[in-house]
Each structure stands twice: as C-alpha cells, then as structure tokens.
Amino acid sequence: MEKQLPVMEHILNLSETMGEGLQHIARLFHEGKFENGLPLFEDVIQAFTTIEQSFASLSSNMEALGIVQEEQEKFRTALDYIVTQMESGAHEQSKEVLHFTVLPRWRKWKGALEAAFRSFLVS
C-alpha cells in the first residue's frame, strides 16, 4: 500500500483542483458567461477521467472502496447530465444542474475519497 500513497495524494489534490474549477465555472455561469466556462469544464472532465483511472489502479483491499465507487458513479452521472444540458444550449438548466447537482455530488465524492484514504495518509 505504501507505493500507492503518492497516487492517493495525487487523487486528492486533483479532486480539490476540480472543485475549484467547478466553483469558478459556477461563477462564470452566474455572470452569464457560459461560453467561457466550457474549456474549463472540459478540463474538469479530463481531471475526473484521470482520477477514475488512477483510482482503478489502487488496491481493491481498501475498506471504503465500494462507497467511493458509488459516489464516483453518482458524480459521473451528474457530469454526464450537465454535459447533455450544455450541449443542447440549455444555459439556465446547466446553471441549476451545476449548483444543485454537480457541486453537491462532487462534495460527497471528495468526502468519500478523503475518508477512504485518511487512514493510509495519516499514518
């Protein structure tokens, strides 16, 4: 498990950066600058994909693996939904989905990651 500590730290750091990106996108959407948020949203999606791949490489003997995977799937579903809204040009709906679905799902997913990794990173 010791070899996986840098991966865990990378996942947590990248998930935090994703949250910062999502919050910035929310501000842009609130200001009506939807087009300005699209490139940043693509970066968030890429970061999430990287985390998914990195998380899959971790040992399956982690106690909280199932909880993280469950929250990860819910977050992915929220991301997929907002992408659909954005692609259809539904700006107001995209803003609502980001605020009421994507950000709360990100928080729960990040919390599950932190809980799963806590015992390994603290020691």
Secondary structure per residue as TSV (DSSP state, phi and psi in degrees):
chain	resnum	aa	ss	phi	psi
A	1	M	-	360.0	-25.0
A	2	E	G	-60.3	-35.8
A	3	K	G	-66.8	-21.2
A	4	Q	G	-90.7	-6.7
A	5	L	H	-58.7	-44.6
A	6	P	H	-62.0	-33.7
A	7	V	H	-65.2	-43.8
A	8	M	H	-61.7	-44.5
A	9	E	H	-62.6	-41.8
A	10	H	H	-61.7	-43.9
A	11	I	H	-60.5	-47.1
A	12	L	H	-64.1	-42.8
A	13	N	H	-63.5	-44.0
A	14	L	H	-67.9	-36.4
A	15	S	H	-66.1	-35.8
A	16	E	H	-65.8	-42.7
A	17	T	H	-62.1	-38.9
A	18	M	H	-59.1	-44.8
A	19	G	H	-60.4	-41.6
A	20	E	H	-62.0	-41.5
A	21	G	H	-63.5	-44.3
A	22	L	H	-62.9	-39.4
A	23	Q	H	-67.3	-37.0
A	24	H	H	-66.8	-41.7
A	25	I	H	-60.5	-42.1
A	26	A	H	-59.6	-41.3
A	27	R	H	-63.9	-43.8
A	28	L	H	-61.4	-44.2
A	29	F	H	-62.1	-41.5
A	30	H	H	-61.4	-34.5
A	31	E	T	-82.5	-1.3
A	32	G	T	81.9	13.1
A	33	K	-	-97.4	61.0
A	34	F	H	-63.2	-41.5
A	35	E	H	-64.9	-32.2
A	36	N	H	-69.2	-24.9
A	37	G	H	-82.6	-17.3
A	38	L	H	-62.3	-48.5
A	39	P	H	-61.3	-38.1
A	40	L	H	-67.1	-37.2
A	41	F	H	-65.2	-37.3
A	42	E	H	-60.7	-39.1
A	43	D	H	-64.1	-39.1
A	44	V	H	-62.9	-43.7
A	45	I	H	-62.5	-42.6
A	46	Q	H	-63.7	-42.0
A	47	A	H	-62.5	-42.1
A	48	F	H	-63.3	-42.4
A	49	T	H	-61.4	-41.8
A	50	T	H	-61.5	-43.3
A	51	I	H	-64.7	-42.9
A	52	E	H	-56.4	-45.8
A	53	Q	H	-66.0	-42.2
A	54	S	H	-65.6	-41.4
A	55	F	H	-64.3	-37.8
A	56	A	H	-63.4	-26.3
A	57	S	T	-79.9	-12.4
A	58	L	S	-72.5	157.0
A	59	S	-	-60.9	140.0
A	60	S	T	-82.1	4.2
A	61	N	T	-88.5	10.5
A	62	M	-	-74.5	133.8
A	63	E	T	-59.2	-45.2
A	64	A	T	-92.0	15.7
A	65	L	H	-56.1	-45.4
A	66	G	H	-62.3	-40.9
A	67	I	H	-64.5	-43.3
A	68	V	H	-63.2	-44.8
A	69	Q	H	-62.5	-38.5
A	70	E	H	-63.9	-47.6
A	71	E	H	-67.0	-35.4
A	72	Q	H	-63.2	-42.2
A	73	E	H	-65.8	-41.0
A	74	K	H	-63.9	-40.0
A	75	F	H	-66.8	-42.3
A	76	R	H	-59.8	-42.9
A	77	T	H	-60.4	-42.2
A	78	A	H	-63.7	-41.7
A	79	L	H	-64.0	-43.5
A	80	D	H	-59.7	-41.1
A	81	Y	H	-65.7	-44.0
A	82	I	H	-68.8	-33.1
A	83	V	H	-60.7	-43.8
A	84	T	H	-60.1	-44.4
A	85	Q	H	-63.0	-43.4
A	86	M	H	-66.8	-41.3
A	87	E	H	-65.0	-30.1
A	88	S	T	-84.0	-2.5
A	89	G	T	79.1	15.3
A	90	A	-	-83.3	78.8
A	91	H	H	-64.5	-46.6
A	92	E	H	-64.2	-40.9
A	93	Q	H	-65.3	-38.2
A	94	S	H	-61.0	-42.4
A	95	K	H	-62.1	-43.7
A	96	E	H	-66.3	-44.3
A	97	V	H	-62.7	-41.0
A	98	L	I	-62.1	-46.5
A	99	H	I	-72.0	-43.9
A	100	F	I	-97.7	-13.1
A	101	T	I	-124.2	-57.4
A	102	V	I	-64.6	-51.6
A	103	L	H	-62.2	-45.5
A	104	P	H	-62.3	-38.0
A	105	R	H	-66.4	-38.7
A	106	W	H	-60.9	-44.1
A	107	R	H	-60.8	-44.1
A	108	K	H	-65.5	-42.5
A	109	W	H	-64.0	-45.8
A	110	K	H	-62.9	-40.3
A	111	G	H	-61.4	-39.6
A	112	A	H	-66.0	-40.1
A	113	L	H	-61.4	-48.0
A	114	E	H	-61.1	-42.0
A	115	A	H	-65.0	-40.2
A	116	A	H	-67.6	-35.7
A	117	F	H	-92.3	-16.5
A	118	R	H	-50.6	-51.0
A	119	S	H	-65.5	-27.5
A	120	F	H	-81.2	-37.8
A	121	L	H	-84.0	-22.9
A	122	V	H	-76.6	-36.8
A	123	S	-	-71.9	360.0
